[in-house]
Amino acid sequence: MLTSLIVLTFYFTLERNDLFYVELTIPSSLFVSDINEDELISSSEKEGILVTKNEDGSLTYRMNRLKHYEKKSEYKNTILHTIQDIIADDEYYEPIYDVTHNKSLNQFTFIIDRSKSEGGLGLDRIVSLLIGMNAAMYQLYNGASLDNYHVNVRLQDKDTDEIISETTLP
């Protein structure tokens, strides 16, 4: 009985210790403009994540380390699976020939067929920026500070290796 009481006391002491929690702030610039913040906060809180809305529009998330690891892995897997889907789908993502990235997922190069890209909807640019925004979220979950994180996205011509455009997010 005494052992159980000591273990429970130790557990609740550790549970309140910040060594077991992660806090990160996501700037408002990374949220899609038509997103419902109340729904976002509600769904996060259902997952056990405490969300605080800051005066500048950013959101601060506080979660235990296990949930943090799950969310970070979720962002990474989403990015990697999306890239695989893009490369595999020659029909819908026709202008995009290949996508390369570094291990830390903060540099992406979209190799495109310029002849299939010009005059189109700019799907290659839209897709590259969406992956870039997800990668920026991943950078924050991976420990980057708000003052020092970036994602570099390039569009490169597959025939000439010319860099068509380059964007650094955020």
Phi, psi and omega in degrees: 000313180296322178298317179298319179296318178295316179298315179296318178298315179297317180300310182291332175292315179291325182301329181270353183282134182291351175296339183256007181231153177238137177236130177218150182246129178254121180292153181298335181295341180268000178262140177293140188298330182266016180282141178270108184298322180297319178294320179298314179296316180299314181292325177293317181293330175295334178273001179088021180254125177277129183240132176241127176273125182267161183300329182276004179094350178286164177239135177253125180255136175234123184213161176288163186298325179295314178297321178299314179298318179299313182294318178298315178296322179299314178297315181298312181296322178299315180298310183295319178292322178297318178298316178300317180296320180297314182293323182286333184265090181289339185278304184286320181258042187309317182292337185271115183272320181200162176224126175245156180205160176273172184296325183276002177057042173238007174221123181232139173235119176264113178274119185237156173269103186302324182295332179269348182269321185293136179081358180271198182279355184077028182303322180299320179289318181296312181298317181296322178289324177295317176295320177300319179293319176296322178293326177295319176297317179300320180301318179293318177293335182273006172107000178292146179273161178299331181278344189217067172217148179201159173226127180257126181238123179243146167250125185234135178290128184290335182273322185252350186064010178290136174281114183281316177206158179216131181230138174247124180256150000281000000 
